[in-house]
Amino acid sequence: MTEKSAAERPLPPIADRQTWQAKIDELRVREKAHTRAGDALAAERRRLPMVEVDPQTPLIGADGPVPLVDVFDGRSQLIAYFQMWHTGRPAAEQCEGCTLSTAHINELSYLHSRDVSYATFCQGPYEESSRYRDFTDWTIPWYSVPQDAVDRLVANRHFGILVTCLRDDDKVYETYWTTGRGNEPMAPSYGLLDLTVHGRQEFWEDSPDGWPQHWGSKGGRFRLDGRPTAQWSRIEAGRNDDLGTSPDDHHQPHRH
């Protein structure tokens, strides 16, 4: 992308502080209405029916097969992100959107304090996909979804979904799911970009003429120089991104 010089770059109009604050005060009324609308939608989610899921649906974790009910780790609720996986592909060719979402999830103590567990359910084989988890230095609970469990958990949807579940003793229920832009709560970088003057810098945004807009909606916005963006800091730190998919099958031991 070519950056414009400072002289060519469009800028917002300049105002005195009083005028500027008055405009923010006007916008704040609409922002608060937007927040309350989101609260109302959340209230509707809490009143949705739920659908029963087989609690013994098998997943694969660091120590082998694990039934779905055990992933709750004794808590009553579970949030699971279903990460896409391209089996046999190197790290650079893994899903950039799923990498964006999962890269933001780190501190789980606030969820745990509200009786909620979190886990990633990855589409690929555990041994291969868990090396990606280690390469990216993620610490979240990680499970592989074997093919015989896909239909039970995904049920005519696709990986790349965000799912919430409820456990009632030994029974498990799915209470909500979303995908696409519905996954954005996972990635607060987008929410922060929305606060900036240039926004997300994506083509679909309603921005003033001349504002920088570099990316479309086909995944390129999540890549930098041919890789999912979050991978570059790991490469620069000397991490091994071999997932065991190279002909020599060289890889560093992966951490459980």
C-alpha positions in Angstrom: 0.0 0.0 0.0 1.2 3.5 -0.8 1.0 6.1 2.0 0.2 9.6 1.1 2.5 12.4 2.2 1.4 14.6 5.1 0.5 17.4 2.7 -1.8 15.0 0.6 -3.4 13.2 3.5 -7.0 14.3 4.2 -7.7 15.3 7.8 -10.8 16.0 9.9 -11.8 19.7 10.2 -10.2 21.5 13.1 -12.4 23.0 15.8 -11.9 24.7 19.1 -12.3 22.4 22.2 -15.8 23.7 23.1 -17.2 23.0 19.6 -15.4 19.6 19.5 -16.8 18.6 22.8 -20.3 19.6 21.8 -20.1 17.3 18.7 -18.9 14.5 21.0 -21.8 15.1 23.4 -24.3 14.9 20.4 -22.7 11.6 19.4 -22.7 10.3 22.9 -26.5 10.3 23.0 -26.5 7.9 20.0 -23.7 5.8 21.4 -25.7 5.3 24.6 -28.7 4.3 22.6 -26.6 1.8 20.7 -25.3 0.4 24.0 -28.9 0.0 25.3 -29.9 -1.7 22.1 -27.1 -4.2 22.6 -28.3 -4.7 26.2 -31.8 -5.5 24.9 -30.4 -8.0 22.4 -28.4 -9.7 25.2 -31.6 -9.9 27.2 -33.3 -11.7 24.3 -30.4 -14.1 24.0 -30.9 -15.0 27.7 -34.5 -15.9 26.9 -33.8 -18.2 23.9 -34.7 -21.9 24.1 -31.8 -24.4 24.0 -31.1 -27.6 22.2 -29.6 -30.8 23.8 -26.2 -32.0 22.7 -24.7 -35.4 23.4 -22.5 -34.8 26.5 -20.3 -37.8 25.5 -19.4 -36.3 22.1 -15.7 -37.2 21.8 -13.0 -34.5 21.5 -9.2 -35.0 21.5 -7.1 -33.1 24.0 -3.5 -33.3 25.2 -4.1 -36.5 27.0 -6.3 -38.2 24.4 -10.1 -38.5 24.1 -12.2 -36.2 26.2 -16.0 -36.2 26.4 -17.7 -32.8 25.8 -19.1 -32.6 29.3 -15.5 -32.7 30.7 -14.5 -29.6 28.7 -16.7 -27.6 31.1 -14.0 -28.3 33.7 -16.7 -28.4 36.4 -18.3 -25.1 35.4 -21.9 -24.7 34.3 -21.2 -22.8 31.1 -18.8 -23.1 28.2 -17.9 -20.8 25.3 -16.3 -22.6 22.4 -14.7 -21.2 19.3 -14.7 -23.6 16.4 -11.4 -22.9 14.6 -11.0 -23.8 10.9 -8.0 -25.9 10.0 -6.3 -26.7 6.7 -4.8 -30.2 7.3 -1.3 -30.7 6.0 -0.8 -27.0 5.3 2.0 -24.9 6.9 1.4 -22.3 9.4 1.4 -19.4 6.9 -1.6 -21.0 5.1 -3.8 -21.4 8.2 -7.0 -19.5 8.6 -6.2 -15.8 9.0 -9.7 -15.0 10.4 -9.6 -17.7 13.0 -6.1 -16.6 14.0 -7.3 -13.0 14.5 -10.1 -14.2 16.7 -8.2 -16.7 18.8 -5.1 -14.5 19.2 -7.1 -12.0 21.3 -8.2 -14.6 23.9 -5.8 -14.9 26.7 -7.0 -14.0 30.2 -9.8 -16.4 31.3 -10.1 -15.6 35.0 -12.9 -13.2 34.5 -14.9 -15.8 32.6 -14.1 -18.4 35.3 -15.2 -16.1 38.0 -18.7 -16.2 36.4 -18.7 -20.0 36.2 -17.9 -20.0 32.5 -15.1 -22.0 30.8 -13.6 -21.3 27.4 -12.1 -23.6 24.8 -11.0 -23.8 21.2 -12.4 -26.7 19.2 -10.1 -27.1 16.2 -11.1 -28.8 13.0 -7.8 -30.5 12.4 -5.9 -33.4 14.0 -4.7 -32.6 17.5 -1.0 -33.3 17.0 -0.8 -30.9 14.0 -3.1 -28.2 15.2 -1.7 -28.1 18.7 1.7 -27.2 17.3 0.1 -24.1 15.8 -1.3 -23.3 19.3 2.3 -23.6 20.6 3.8 -21.6 17.8 1.4 -18.7 18.4 2.0 -19.0 22.2 -1.7 -19.4 23.0 -2.6 -20.7 26.4 -6.3 -21.4 26.0 -7.6 -25.0 26.3 -7.3 -26.6 22.9 -9.2 -29.6 21.6 -9.5 -31.3 18.2 -12.9 -32.3 16.8 -12.6 -35.8 15.2 -14.7 -36.4 12.1 -17.2 -38.6 13.9 -18.0 -35.7 16.2 -18.3 -32.9 13.6 -21.9 -33.7 12.7 -23.0 -33.8 16.3 -21.4 -30.4 17.2 -21.4 -28.4 14.0 -24.7 -29.7 12.6 -24.9 -28.3 9.1 -22.9 -25.2 10.0 -19.2 -24.7 9.4 -16.1 -24.1 11.5 -15.5 -20.4 12.3 -18.5 -20.3 14.6 -18.7 -19.1 18.2 -20.9 -21.3 20.5 -22.2 -21.0 24.0 -23.3 -24.1 26.0 -24.9 -24.8 29.4 -24.3 -27.9 31.5 -27.0 -29.2 33.8 -25.5 -32.0 35.8 -24.5 -34.6 33.2 -26.6 -33.0 30.4 -25.3 -30.4 27.9 -27.3 -27.9 25.9 -26.3 -25.4 23.2 -27.8 -22.0 24.0 -26.5 -19.7 21.2 -24.2 -19.5 18.3 -23.0 -16.9 15.8 -20.4 -16.4 13.1 -19.0 -13.8 10.7 -19.2 -10.4 12.3 -21.0 -12.0 15.2 -17.5 -13.2 16.2 -16.2 -9.7 16.6 -16.5 -9.6 20.4 -13.6 -12.0 20.4 -11.3 -9.4 18.7 -11.3 -6.1 20.7 -8.8 -4.7 18.2 -11.7 -4.0 15.9 -13.7 -2.2 18.6 -10.6 0.0 19.3 -10.1 0.7 15.6 -13.8 1.8 15.4 -12.8 4.6 17.9 -10.0 5.9 15.7 -10.4 8.6 13.0 -9.5 6.2 10.2 -11.5 3.3 11.5 -10.8 -0.2 10.2 -9.5 1.1 6.9 -11.7 -1.4 5.0 -13.4 -0.7 1.7 -17.0 -1.3 3.0 -16.7 1.4 5.7 -18.6 4.8 5.3 -15.6 7.1 5.6 -14.9 10.6 4.2 -13.4 10.8 0.7 -9.7 10.2 0.7 -9.6 8.3 4.0 -7.2 5.3 3.9 -9.0 2.2 2.9 -6.8 -0.8 2.0 -8.6 -4.0 2.6 -11.7 -5.9 1.4 -13.7 -8.6 3.1 -12.0 -11.7 1.7 -9.4 -12.3 4.4 -6.6 -10.0 3.2 -7.4 -7.7 6.1 -6.1 -10.4 8.5 -2.9 -11.0 6.6 0.4 -9.2 6.3 3.1 -10.1 3.8 1.5 -13.5 3.1 0.9 -14.6 6.7 -1.8 -14.2 9.3 -0.7 -11.0 10.9 -0.3 -12.3 14.4 2.4 -14.8 13.2 5.0 -12.2 12.4 5.9 -11.4 16.0 6.4 -15.1 16.6 8.6 -15.5 13.5 10.7 -12.5 14.6 11.1 -14.1 18.1 12.6 -17.1 16.4 9.7 -19.5 16.9 9.5 -22.7 14.8 6.4 -22.6 12.7 6.8 -26.2 11.4 3.6 -28.0 12.1 4.9 -31.4 11.2 3.7 -30.9 7.6 7.1 -30.5 5.9 8.6 -33.5 4.1 11.3 -33.8 6.8 8.7 -33.6 9.6 11.1 -31.5 11.7 9.4 -29.7 14.5 10.1 -28.7 18.0 8.4 -30.6 20.8 5.1 -29.0 21.6 3.9 -28.1 25.0 0.8 -29.5 26.6 
